Amino acid sequence: MHYRSIVDMSATIVRNLHRLPGDIDLVVGIPRSGMLAANLFSLTANIQMTDLDSFVAGKVFSSGITKRSAALGRTMAEMRRILILDDSINGGSAMREARVRAAAAGVARDQLIFAAVYGTYERYEEADLVFEVVPQPRLFQWNVMHHKFLGQSCVDIDGVLCFDPTREENDDGPTYLNFLAQARPLYVPTRKIAYLVTSRLEKYRPQTAAWLAAQGIEYGELVMLDLPSKEERQRLAAHGRFKAEFYKRSDAVLFIESEHDQAMNIAKLSGKPVLCVESQQMISPDMLWLSGQLMQATTSEGRKAMLKAMARTVLGETGYQALKSKMRKPA
């Protein structure tokens, strides 16, 4: 499973600036996720931005006063080239609609460039440019809690669906009960989750279920740790092992975990991929195996080969080749 974070998106945009004409004066984001891509592009290239609706209406967003340039003062009529950008393209329906709407704005076709940061394929009839090929199955940081994959996933609660309790709140007593009732939501999913797998103790099931219902979070099964106390849980260090054992025997294809160390442990013990919210990293068994091989490599050639393999695993072949090409360029 391929994963890209907001940091990854920013880096991909920077890597691909050279592929675009230098006279772009405006970037138009295709709502909703395309606005994130457009904002990052606008800030990086120091050009004006707007959304598709405003573009059709002949309006652009104000640009503030910190990075003034001649390009930031141009009116719509003075724009030389306009980039219409989405975060990703798969079937192409959103880009086709954007083309129809852009045509209604009365801008000449040769002024418009249609692009997506990520695409399932390198070429589309609907897009002039795809920055990076990321094949299916794939997830993005900005859509993971609204993706159909939640119906095939195990999801942690504390640190994912709500903020972790503080040390003072986590007393396994009255203060913790208050936390369970009033926990502040963090990432609230809009799709049903297959399995909620938490190291919260079984005795807190009623409070946990009540909070989930209050937040409107749908799930198939709530899996909790059946131990008598917080002290016993800490003594057994059962957090990661408990989650990994359930994940391994389940039909889930992904585990979404809050803490990096636990995510690494779950991936190692289950042999399945784990998405870590803390590090915004997809941890795969292949990556863990390559990391172990790298530690065991005794020659510089062996370490270099392992590093290349890890880069291909994390970035994909297209991303790896783009990074390789960039590193070859003279400073």
GULODO-916231 format. One record per residue: x, y, z of N, C-alpha, C, CB in turn; residue in one letter. Coordinates in steps of 0.05 Angstrom, whole numbers, padded with zeros to 5 digits, always signed. Glycine has a CB too. Layout:
% GULODO-916231
XYZXYZXYZXYZa ...
END
This chain:
% GULODO-916231
+00017-00024+00000+00000+00000+00000+00018+00025+00000-00019+00000+00024m +00012+00044-00018+00028+00068-00021+00015+00091-00004+00030+00076-00051h +00032+00107+00008+00023+00128+00025+00039+00154+00020+00025+00120+00055y +00025+00176+00020+00039+00202+00017+00028+00221+00038+00035+00213-00012r +00046+00235+00051+00039+00255+00072+00039+00283+00059+00058+00254+00096s +00031+00303+00075+00032+00331+00066+00061+00339+00061+00019+00350+00087i +00080+00329+00077+00108+00335+00073+00117+00323+00046+00126+00323+00096v +00108+00298+00040+00114+00286+00014+00103+00303-00009+00102+00257+00013d +00078+00312-00006+00066+00329-00027+00083+00354-00033+00038+00336-00020m +00091+00367-00011+00107+00391-00015+00133+00385-00029+00113+00404+00013s +00146+00363-00022+00171+00356-00035+00167+00348-00064+00184+00332-00020a +00145+00335-00070+00138+00328-00098+00134+00353-00115+00114+00310-00099t +00120+00372-00104+00116+00397-00119+00142+00411-00125+00098+00416-00102i +00160+00413-00105+00186+00425-00109+00202+00411-00130+00202+00426-00083v +00201+00384-00130+00217+00368-00149+00207+00372-00178+00215+00339-00142r +00182+00381-00181+00170+00383-00208+00167+00411-00218+00144+00369-00208n +00176+00431-00204+00173+00458-00213+00187+00463-00240+00185+00478-00192l +00209+00449-00244+00224+00453-00269+00210+00443-00293+00251+00440-00266h +00189+00426-00289+00174+00415-00312+00153+00434-00322+00162+00388-00304r +00148+00456-00308+00128+00475-00315+00139+00500-00327+00111+00482-00291l +00124+00514-00344+00134+00539-00355+00140+00560-00333+00114+00551-00375p +00158+00578-00339+00165+00598-00318+00147+00622-00317+00192+00607-00323g +00126+00622-00335+00109+00646-00336+00081+00641-00324+00106+00655-00364d +00079+00621-00306+00053+00616-00292+00049+00638-00271+00053+00588-00278i +00026+00652-00273+00019+00674-00255-00002+00667-00235+00010+00697-00271d -00016+00644-00239-00038+00637-00221-00041+00607-00220-00065+00650-00231l -00045+00597-00196-00052+00568-00192-00080+00566-00182-00031+00554-00173v -00096+00549-00194-00124+00546-00187-00128+00518-00175-00143+00550-00212v -00137+00517-00150-00141+00491-00137-00168+00480-00142-00137+00494-00107g -00169+00454-00149-00195+00440-00153-00205+00431-00125-00193+00416-00173i -00228+00442-00116-00237+00435-00089-00243+00405-00086-00262+00450-00082p -00238+00392-00063-00228+00405-00039-00198+00400-00035-00244+00396-00015r -00189+00376-00040-00161+00369-00034-00142+00384-00052-00157+00340-00038s -00151+00392-00076-00133+00406-00094-00126+00434-00083-00147+00410-00121g -00142+00444-00064-00135+00470-00052-00109+00468-00035-00158+00480-00034m -00105+00444-00023-00081+00440-00007-00057+00441-00026-00082+00413+00008l -00059+00427-00049-00037+00426-00068-00032+00454-00080-00044+00407-00091a -00054+00469-00086-00051+00496-00097-00038+00515-00078-00078+00506-00105a -00045+00512-00052-00033+00530-00031-00003+00525-00029-00047+00525-00004n +00005+00499-00028+00033+00493-00027+00048+00503-00052+00037+00463-00023l +00036+00500-00075+00048+00509-00100+00051+00540-00100+00032+00500-00124f +00029+00553-00091+00029+00582-00091+00051+00593-00073+00002+00592-00081s +00054+00582-00049+00074+00591-00030+00102+00585-00041+00070+00579-00003l +00106+00562-00053+00132+00554-00063+00141+00572-00086+00133+00525-00071t +00122+00576-00105+00129+00591-00130+00124+00621-00127+00112+00581-00153a +00112+00629-00104+00106+00657-00098+00089+00670-00120+00133+00673-00096n +00067+00656-00126+00047+00666-00145+00020+00666-00132+00047+00649-00171i +00001+00679-00145-00026+00681-00135-00041+00654-00137-00042+00703-00149q -00061+00651-00121-00077+00627-00122-00107+00634-00119-00069+00607-00100m -00124+00615-00126-00152+00617-00123-00164+00589-00125-00165+00637-00143t -00190+00587-00119-00204+00562-00123-00219+00563-00149-00223+00556-00099d -00229+00540-00158-00242+00538-00184-00267+00556-00187-00250+00509-00190l -00283+00557-00166-00307+00574-00167-00300+00603-00170-00324+00570-00141d -00280+00612-00155-00271+00640-00156-00259+00646-00183-00252+00647-00134s -00244+00627-00194-00231+00630-00220-00253+00635-00242-00214+00606-00227f -00274+00619-00241-00295+00622-00261-00309+00649-00258-00316+00599-00258v -00310+00659-00233-00322+00685-00227-00303+00708-00232-00332+00686-00199a -00278+00702-00239-00258+00723-00245-00245+00735-00221-00271+00745-00260g -00244+00719-00199-00232+00729-00174-00208+00713-00165-00254+00729-00151k -00189+00726-00152-00166+00712-00140-00164+00719-00111-00139+00720-00155v -00150+00702-00095-00147+00707-00067-00127+00730-00062-00138+00682-00052f -00130+00745-00041-00110+00765-00033-00085+00750-00025-00120+00784-00011s -00061+00764-00028-00036+00750-00023-00020+00760+00001-00019+00753-00048s -00031+00778+00016-00016+00788+00039+00006+00807+00031-00003+00764+00055g +00024+00814+00049+00044+00834+00043+00072+00825+00048+00039+00859+00061i +00076+00800+00055+00103+00791+00063+00121+00783+00039+00101+00768+00081t +00108+00776+00016+00124+00767-00006+00115+00780-00032+00123+00736-00009k +00114+00806-00032+00105+00821-00055+00123+00817-00079+00102+00851-00048r +00111+00814-00103+00126+00813-00128+00108+00824-00149+00136+00784-00134s +00119+00828-00173+00103+00839-00195+00080+00819-00202+00120+00844-00220a +00086+00793-00201+00066+00773-00208+00043+00773-00189+00079+00745-00208a +00047+00780-00163+00026+00780-00144+00007+00803-00147+00037+00780-00116l +00014+00822-00164-00003+00846-00168-00019+00845-00194+00013+00870-00168g -00017+00823-00209-00031+00821-00235-00061+00816-00231-00018+00800-00252r -00076+00828-00249-00105+00823-00249-00110+00798-00266-00121+00847-00261t -00134+00787-00265-00141+00763-00280-00135+00767-00310-00170+00755-00275m -00142+00791-00320-00138+00796-00348-00108+00796-00356-00151+00822-00356a -00091+00801-00337-00062+00803-00342-00047+00777-00339-00050+00825-00325e -00061+00756-00330-00048+00730-00325-00037+00719-00351-00068+00711-00312m -00012+00711-00351+00000+00699-00375-00006+00670-00378+00030+00704-00375r -00002+00654-00357-00007+00626-00357-00020+00618-00331+00020+00610-00362r -00039+00599-00331-00054+00591-00308-00052+00561-00304-00083+00600-00310i -00044+00552-00280-00043+00524-00273-00067+00516-00258-00017+00518-00257l -00082+00496-00268-00105+00485-00253-00096+00459-00242-00131+00482-00272i -00096+00457-00215-00083+00435-00201-00101+00420-00182-00059+00446-00185l -00098+00393-00182-00112+00376-00163-00091+00360-00148-00133+00357-00177d -00099+00349-00125-00080+00333-00110-00074+00307-00123-00090+00328-00082d -00095+00295-00136-00091+00269-00149-00111+00265-00171-00094+00246-00128s -00105+00246-00188-00123+00238-00209-00123+00208-00211-00114+00251-00236i -00147+00197-00214-00150+00168-00217-00166+00162-00243-00163+00155-00192n -00192+00165-00241-00208+00161-00265-00209+00185-00283-00236+00154-00257g -00205+00209-00272-00204+00234-00288-00229+00250-00288-00197+00227-00315g -00250+00241-00273-00276+00256-00275-00274+00284-00263-00297+00240-00259s -00259+00288-00241-00257+00315-00230-00242+00333-00248-00242+00313-00203a -00221+00323-00262-00206+00340-00281-00222+00346-00305-00180+00325-00289m -00239+00327-00315-00256+00333-00338-00276+00356-00331-00272+00308-00346r -00287+00354-00307-00306+00375-00298-00292+00402-00296-00319+00368-00271e -00267+00402-00286-00251+00426-00284-00246+00438-00311-00225+00421-00269a -00241+00422-00331-00237+00432-00358-00262+00446-00369-00229+00408-00377r -00284+00434-00364-00310+00446-00374-00314+00472-00360-00333+00427-00368v -00310+00473-00334-00315+00498-00319-00294+00520-00326-00314+00493-00289r -00269+00512-00331-00249+00531-00338-00255+00543-00366-00221+00518-00339a -00265+00527-00384-00272+00537-00410-00294+00559-00408-00282+00514-00428a -00311+00556-00388-00333+00575-00384-00322+00602-00374-00353+00565-00364a -00298+00602-00364-00286+00627-00354-00276+00645-00377-00263+00622-00336a -00276+00634-00402-00268+00651-00425-00238+00654-00428-00280+00677-00422g -00222+00638-00414-00193+00640-00417-00184+00622-00440-00178+00631-00391v -00166+00632-00457-00156+00616-00480-00144+00590-00470-00136+00633-00496a -00148+00569-00486-00139+00542-00478-00108+00541-00475-00148+00521-00498r -00094+00556-00492-00065+00555-00491-00053+00569-00467-00053+00567-00516d -00070+00583-00451-00062+00595-00426-00064+00576-00403-00078+00620-00421q -00078+00554-00407-00085+00536-00385-00068+00511-00385-00114+00528-00386l -00059+00503-00361-00044+00478-00357-00060+00463-00336-00014+00482-00349i -00067+00438-00341-00081+00421-00322-00062+00400-00312-00107+00408-00336f -00060+00398-00285-00041+00380-00273-00051+00368-00247-00014+00394-00268a -00040+00345-00240-00045+00332-00214-00019+00325-00201-00063+00307-00217a -00017+00328-00175+00008+00322-00161+00013+00291-00163+00007+00331-00131v -00008+00275-00158-00005+00246-00159-00025+00234-00178-00009+00234-00131y -00017+00214-00193-00034+00200-00211-00030+00170-00210-00030+00211-00240g -00050+00155-00217-00048+00126-00218-00030+00119-00242-00075+00113-00220t -00031+00135-00263-00016+00130-00287+00000+00156-00294-00034+00122-00311y +00019+00153-00312+00036+00175-00320+00021+00195-00338+00061+00166-00333e +00004+00184-00355-00010+00201-00375-00040+00198-00374+00000+00194-00404r -00054+00220-00377-00083+00221-00378-00091+00241-00400-00095+00230-00350y -00113+00235-00413-00124+00254-00433-00132+00280-00419-00148+00242-00448e -00142+00277-00394-00153+00300-00380-00131+00318-00368-00171+00291-00357e -00107+00309-00365-00086+00324-00351-00061+00328-00370-00077+00310-00325a -00050+00351-00369-00026+00357-00385-00001+00345-00371-00022+00386-00389d -00003+00342-00344+00021+00334-00329+00012+00320-00303+00038+00358-00323l +00026+00299-00297+00024+00285-00271+00052+00287-00258+00014+00256-00273v +00054+00298-00234+00080+00302-00221+00093+00276-00213+00077+00320-00197f +00077+00258-00201+00088+00232-00192+00067+00210-00195+00097+00235-00163e +00075+00187-00205+00058+00164-00207+00058+00149-00180+00067+00145-00230v +00034+00146-00168+00031+00131-00144+00008+00112-00149+00025+00149-00118v +00014+00086-00155-00007+00067-00163-00025+00060-00140+00006+00043-00175p -00048+00049-00147-00066+00038-00127-00056+00012-00117-00095+00035-00139q -00061+00004-00092-00077+00019-00071-00059+00041-00059-00087+00000-00049p -00072+00064-00053-00057+00086-00042-00074+00102-00023-00047+00105-00065r -00061+00115-00004-00074+00132+00016-00059+00158+00018-00077+00117+00043l -00073+00179+00025-00060+00205+00030-00066+00214+00059-00069+00226+00009f -00049+00229+00070-00053+00239+00098-00079+00254+00100-00029+00257+00106q -00086+00269+00080-00110+00286+00081-00136+00272+00074-00106+00309+00062w -00135+00246+00067-00160+00232+00061-00163+00205+00076-00163+00227+00032n -00143+00198+00092-00143+00171+00103-00167+00166+00121-00117+00167+00119v -00177+00186+00136-00199+00182+00153-00226+00184+00139-00198+00202+00176m -00225+00186+00113-00250+00187+00097-00249+00167+00074-00254+00216+00086h -00230+00148+00076-00225+00129+00054-00240+00103+00059-00195+00124+00051h -00247+00090+00037-00261+00064+00039-00244+00043+00053-00269+00055+00012k -00218+00046+00054-00200+00027+00067-00206+00024+00097-00172+00034+00063f -00220+00044+00109-00226+00042+00137-00244+00017+00142-00241+00067+00147l -00259+00009+00122-00276-00015+00125-00260-00041+00124-00296-00015+00103g -00234-00038+00120-00216-00062+00121-00193-00058+00140-00206-00068+00092q -00196-00040+00159-00174-00031+00176-00179-00035+00206-00167-00003+00171s -00157-00038+00221-00157-00036+00250-00148-00007+00256-00138-00058+00263c -00161+00006+00275-00154+00033+00282-00151+00036+00312-00175+00053+00271v -00129+00048+00321-00125+00055+00349-00144+00077+00357-00095+00063+00354d -00149+00081+00382-00166+00103+00391-00150+00127+00402-00185+00092+00413i -00136+00123+00424-00121+00145+00436-00098+00153+00418-00111+00137+00464d -00097+00179+00411-00076+00189+00394-00084+00188+00365-00051+00173+00398g -00107+00176+00359-00118+00175+00331-00145+00188+00331-00118+00146+00320v -00165+00175+00344-00192+00186+00344-00195+00208+00365-00212+00164+00349l -00178+00207+00385-00179+00229+00405-00150+00233+00415-00197+00221+00429c -00146+00256+00429-00120+00262+00440-00114+00242+00462-00119+00291+00450f -00088+00236+00465-00079+00219+00487-00085+00232+00514-00049+00213+00484d -00091+00216+00535-00094+00227+00562-00067+00237+00571-00106+00207+00582p -00067+00258+00587-00042+00268+00599-00034+00248+00622-00045+00297+00611t -00010+00252+00632-00001+00234+00654-00020+00237+00678+00028+00242+00662r -00029+00261+00683-00047+00266+00706-00075+00252+00701-00051+00296+00711e -00084+00253+00676-00110+00242+00670-00109+00211+00670-00120+00252+00643e -00086+00200+00665-00084+00171+00662-00078+00157+00688-00062+00164+00641n -00097+00160+00708-00093+00150+00735-00107+00124+00740-00101+00170+00755d -00122+00114+00720-00137+00089+00723-00157+00092+00746-00118+00065+00729d -00167+00116+00748-00186+00122+00770-00206+00144+00762-00171+00131+00795g -00215+00160+00780-00236+00180+00774-00228+00200+00752-00243+00195+00799p -00202+00209+00752-00193+00228+00732-00194+00216+00704-00165+00238+00739t -00187+00190+00703-00187+00176+00677-00216+00173+00667-00173+00149+00679y -00234+00167+00686-00262+00165+00678-00273+00191+00666-00279+00156+00702l -00264+00213+00678-00272+00239+00667-00260+00243+00639-00262+00261+00686n -00235+00235+00635-00222+00236+00609-00238+00221+00588-00194+00226+00610f -00246+00196+00595-00261+00179+00577-00287+00192+00568-00266+00152+00589l -00300+00206+00586-00326+00219+00580-00322+00244+00563-00341+00225+00605a -00300+00258+00567-00297+00284+00555-00272+00286+00536-00295+00305+00576q -00262+00264+00527-00238+00264+00510-00243+00281+00485-00231+00235+00501a -00223+00297+00479-00225+00315+00456-00220+00300+00430-00205+00339+00459r -00239+00301+00410-00235+00287+00385-00210+00298+00370-00260+00290+00367p -00197+00280+00356-00174+00287+00340-00180+00283+00310-00148+00271+00348l -00179+00258+00300-00186+00252+00273-00213+00237+00273-00163+00236+00258y -00234+00250+00264-00260+00238+00265-00267+00226+00237-00282+00258+00274v -00269+00200+00235-00274+00187+00209-00302+00192+00199-00269+00157+00210p -00305+00192+00173-00332+00195+00161-00341+00169+00148-00331+00217+00139t -00326+00148+00152-00334+00121+00143-00333+00101+00166-00315+00111+00119r -00346+00079+00163-00347+00059+00184-00320+00044+00185-00370+00039+00178k -00310+00041+00209-00284+00027+00214-00290-00002+00220-00268+00040+00237i -00274-00020+00208-00279-00048+00213-00274-00056+00242-00261-00065+00195a -00250-00049+00252-00242-00057+00280-00229-00033+00294-00223-00081+00279y -00239-00026+00317-00225-00008+00335-00210-00026+00355-00245+00011+00351l -00183-00024+00354-00166-00041+00371-00150-00023+00389-00147-00059+00353v -00155-00024+00415-00144-00005+00434-00133-00020+00458-00165+00015+00443t -00112-00009+00470-00101-00020+00494-00115-00009+00519-00071-00015+00496s -00137+00005+00515-00154+00012+00538-00164-00014+00550-00178+00030+00529r -00168-00014+00576-00176-00038+00590-00206-00044+00586-00171-00035+00620l -00212-00070+00585-00239-00080+00580-00259-00068+00599-00239-00110+00582e -00251-00062+00623-00270-00052+00643-00281-00024+00635-00257-00051+00670k -00267-00011+00616-00276+00016+00608-00292+00014+00582-00252+00034+00604y -00303-00009+00575-00318-00012+00550-00343+00006+00550-00326-00041+00546r -00359+00007+00571-00383+00024+00570-00377+00053+00565-00399+00022+00596p -00357+00064+00578-00350+00092+00575-00339+00097+00547-00329+00100+00596q -00323+00078+00536-00312+00081+00510-00333+00080+00489-00291+00060+00504t -00351+00061+00491-00373+00059+00472-00392+00083+00472-00390+00033+00478a -00396+00094+00496-00413+00118+00498-00400+00142+00484-00418+00125+00528a -00374+00145+00488-00359+00167+00474-00360+00164+00444-00330+00169+00484w -00356+00140+00434-00356+00135+00405-00384+00142+00394-00349+00106+00399l -00405+00134+00408-00432+00140+00399-00437+00170+00398-00452+00126+00417a -00427+00184+00419-00431+00213+00420-00417+00227+00397-00420+00223+00446a -00395+00216+00387-00380+00228+00365-00390+00219+00338-00350+00221+00368q -00409+00200+00338-00420+00190+00313-00400+00172+00298-00427+00213+00296g -00382+00159+00312-00362+00142+00300-00373+00114+00297-00335+00142+00316i -00375+00104+00273-00385+00077+00268-00363+00057+00266-00402+00077+00242e -00368+00033+00276-00347+00012+00275-00361-00015+00277-00327+00016+00299y -00346-00035+00268-00357-00062+00268-00352-00076+00295-00345-00078+00246g -00328-00074+00305-00320-00088+00330-00301-00071+00347-00307-00115+00323e -00306-00071+00373-00288-00056+00391-00272-00077+00407-00305-00038+00411l -00246-00077+00402-00228-00097+00415-00212-00083+00436-00210-00111+00393v -00214-00092+00462-00201-00080+00484-00184-00100+00499-00222-00067+00503m -00165-00090+00515-00146-00107+00529-00159-00116+00555-00120-00091+00534l -00161-00143+00558-00174-00154+00581-00154-00159+00604-00189-00180+00574d -00146-00138+00618-00129-00140+00641-00141-00124+00664-00100-00129+00634l -00134-00130+00689-00148-00118+00711-00140-00089+00717-00143-00134+00736p -00116-00080+00709-00107-00054+00717-00086-00042+00698-00096-00054+00745s -00082-00017+00700-00061-00003+00685-00034-00014+00693-00062+00027+00690k -00029-00019+00718-00003-00030+00728+00003-00057+00715-00003-00032+00758e -00017-00074+00713-00013-00100+00701-00007-00098+00671-00038-00118+00705e -00021-00079+00658-00015-00074+00629+00013-00065+00625-00035-00053+00618r +00023-00047+00642+00050-00037+00640+00070-00059+00646+00054-00013+00658q +00064-00075+00666+00082-00097+00674+00086-00116+00651+00072-00111+00699r +00065-00122+00637+00066-00142+00615+00075-00129+00589+00039-00155+00611l +00076-00102+00588+00083-00088+00563+00067-00099+00540+00114-00091+00557a +00040-00100+00544+00023-00115+00526+00012-00099+00503+00000-00126+00542a +00017-00073+00502+00004-00056+00482+00007-00065+00454+00016-00028+00485h +00032-00065+00444+00037-00072+00416+00031-00101+00410+00065-00066+00409g +00039-00119+00427+00035-00148+00422+00005-00155+00420+00048-00164+00445r -00011-00143+00438-00040-00148+00438-00052-00139+00411-00053-00133+00461f -00044-00115+00402-00055-00105+00377-00046-00121+00353-00047-00075+00373k -00020-00129+00353-00009-00144+00331-00022-00171+00329+00021-00147+00335a -00027-00184+00351-00039-00211+00350-00067-00210+00338-00040-00223+00379e -00083-00190+00346-00110-00188+00335-00108-00182+00305-00127-00167+00349f -00091-00162+00298-00088-00154+00270-00080-00177+00252-00067-00131+00268y -00061-00194+00262-00051-00216+00246-00072-00236+00240-00028-00229+00261k -00090-00242+00258-00110-00263+00253-00135-00251+00241-00117-00277+00279r -00137-00225+00239-00161-00213+00227-00158-00211+00196-00165-00184+00238s -00180-00203+00183-00179-00199+00154-00172-00171+00147-00206-00207+00142d -00164-00154+00166-00156-00126+00161-00131-00125+00144-00152-00111+00187a -00130-00104+00127-00106-00101+00110-00089-00077+00119-00115-00096+00081v -00098-00063+00139-00082-00040+00149-00088-00035+00179-00089-00014+00133l -00068-00027+00194-00071-00018+00221-00062+00011+00223-00055-00036+00241f -00079+00028+00234-00073+00056+00238-00067+00060+00268-00096+00075+00229i -00041+00065+00274-00031+00067+00302-00021+00095+00308-00009+00046+00306e -00023+00103+00333-00014+00130+00340+00016+00133+00344-00029+00139+00365s +00028+00114+00359+00056+00117+00367+00075+00102+00349+00059+00107+00396e +00098+00114+00343+00117+00103+00324+00129+00076+00334+00140+00122+00320h +00137+00074+00359+00149+00050+00368+00129+00027+00368+00160+00053+00397d +00104+00032+00376+00084+00011+00374+00078+00003+00346+00058+00021+00388q +00078+00023+00328+00073+00017+00299+00094-00001+00288+00072+00043+00283a +00119+00004+00295+00141-00013+00286+00137-00042+00296+00168-00002+00295m +00129-00044+00322+00126-00070+00334+00102-00085+00322+00122-00066+00365n +00081-00071+00317+00057-00084+00305+00063-00094+00277+00033-00064+00304i +00077-00078+00262+00085-00087+00235+00103-00111+00235+00098-00064+00219a +00122-00111+00254+00141-00133+00256+00127-00159+00265+00163-00126+00277k +00109-00157+00285+00096-00181+00295+00074-00192+00278+00086-00175+00323l +00060-00174+00263+00037-00182+00247+00045-00189+00219+00017-00160+00246s +00067-00178+00209+00075-00182+00181+00057-00167+00162+00074-00211+00175g +00043-00146+00172+00025-00130+00155+00032-00100+00158-00005-00134+00164k +00024-00084+00139+00031-00055+00140+00016-00040+00162+00024-00042+00113p +00030-00020+00173+00019-00003+00194+00024+00026+00187+00032-00010+00222v +00003+00042+00188+00005+00071+00184+00008+00084+00211-00019+00082+00169l +00031+00098+00215+00036+00112+00240+00028+00141+00238+00066+00110+00248c +00009+00150+00255-00001+00177+00255+00021+00196+00265-00026+00180+00272v +00036+00187+00285+00057+00204+00297+00078+00213+00277+00070+00190+00321e +00088+00194+00261+00109+00199+00242+00099+00203+00213+00130+00177+00242s +00073+00199+00209+00061+00201+00182+00077+00183+00163+00060+00230+00172q +00080+00158+00171+00096+00139+00155+00082+00113+00153+00124+00135+00169q +00082+00101+00129+00072+00074+00125+00095+00055+00130+00060+00071+00096m +00092+00039+00151+00113+00019+00158+00105-00008+00148+00117+00019+00189i +00121-00018+00130+00115-00044+00117+00134-00065+00127+00115-00042+00087s +00126-00090+00127+00145-00112+00134+00170-00112+00116+00131-00139+00132p +00166-00105+00090+00189-00104+00071+00209-00083+00081+00180-00097+00043d +00199-00059+00090+00217-00038+00099+00232-00047+00124+00201-00012+00104m +00218-00061+00142+00231-00070+00166+00253-00090+00160+00211-00082+00186l +00247-00108+00140+00267-00128+00132+00292-00115+00120+00255-00148+00112w +00287-00095+00103+00309-00081+00090+00325-00066+00111+00299-00061+00069l +00311-00054+00131+00325-00040+00152+00344-00059+00167+00305-00026+00171s +00333-00083+00173+00350-00103+00187+00374-00111+00170+00333-00127+00194g +00370-00114+00144+00392-00122+00126+00413-00100+00125+00381-00127+00098q +00404-00075+00126+00422-00052+00126+00440-00052+00150+00407-00025+00124l +00428-00058+00173+00443-00059+00198+00464-00081+00197+00424-00063+00222m +00458-00103+00183+00476-00125+00182+00497-00123+00160+00461-00151+00178q +00493-00104+00141+00512-00101+00119+00540-00094+00129+00502-00080+00099a +00560-00107+00120+00588-00103+00130+00605-00087+00111+00601-00130+00136t +00596-00083+00087+00612-00068+00067+00596-00043+00058+00619-00085+00043t +00611-00023+00049+00598+00001+00039+00580-00005+00015+00619+00023+00032s +00589-00024-00002+00573-00031-00025+00546-00044-00016+00588-00051-00043e +00548-00061+00004+00524-00074+00014+00504-00054+00026+00531-00094+00035g +00515-00034+00042+00497-00014+00054+00485+00004+00032+00514+00004+00073r +00501+00010+00011+00491+00026-00011+00468+00012-00025+00513+00033-00031k +00471-00014-00030+00450-00029-00043+00425-00030-00026+00460-00058-00049a +00428-00033+00000+00405-00034+00018+00390-00007+00019+00413-00043+00046m +00406+00015+00019+00394+00042+00019+00378+00046-00006+00416+00063+00023l +00388+00037-00029+00374+00040-00054+00348+00025-00053+00391+00030-00077k +00349+00000-00042+00325-00016-00041+00304-00003-00022+00332-00044-00031a +00313+00008+00000+00295+00022+00019+00282+00046+00005+00309+00030+00044m +00298+00061-00010+00287+00085-00023+00266+00077-00044+00310+00100-00037a +00271+00055-00058+00251+00046-00078+00226+00037-00064+00263+00023-00094r +00229+00024-00041+00205+00014-00026+00188+00037-00016+00214-00003-00002t +00201+00058-00005+00187+00081+00007+00176+00100-00015+00205+00096+00026v +00193+00106-00035+00185+00126-00055+00171+00115-00079+00210+00141-00064l +00174+00089-00084+00165+00078-00109+00185+00083-00131+00137+00090-00117g +00183+00069-00153+00203+00071-00174+00205+00098-00186+00198+00050-00196e +00181+00111-00191+00180+00137-00203+00193+00158-00184+00152+00146-00210t +00186+00157-00159+00197+00176-00139+00227+00172-00135+00183+00173-00113g +00235+00146-00136+00264+00140-00133+00280+00151-00156+00268+00110-00131y +00270+00147-00181+00284+00157-00204+00285+00188-00205+00270+00147-00230q +00263+00201-00195+00263+00230-00194+00284+00240-00174+00236+00241-00186a +00286+00227-00151+00306+00234-00131+00334+00229-00141+00301+00219-00105l +00338+00207-00155+00364+00200-00166+00372+00221-00186+00363+00172-00179k +00354+00230-00204+00360+00250-00224+00367+00276-00211+00336+00253-00242s +00353+00283-00190+00359+00309-00177+00386+00309-00164+00337+00315-00156k +00394+00286-00152+00419+00284-00138+00443+00284-00157+00421+00259-00121m +00438+00277-00182+00459+00277-00202+00466+00305-00212+00451+00260-00225r +00446+00324-00209+00450+00350-00220+00471+00365-00204+00424+00366-00219k +00489+00380-00218+00510+00395-00204+00498+00417-00187+00530+00407-00224p +00511+00423-00164+00501+00444-00146+00503+00471-00159+00516+00443-00120a 
END
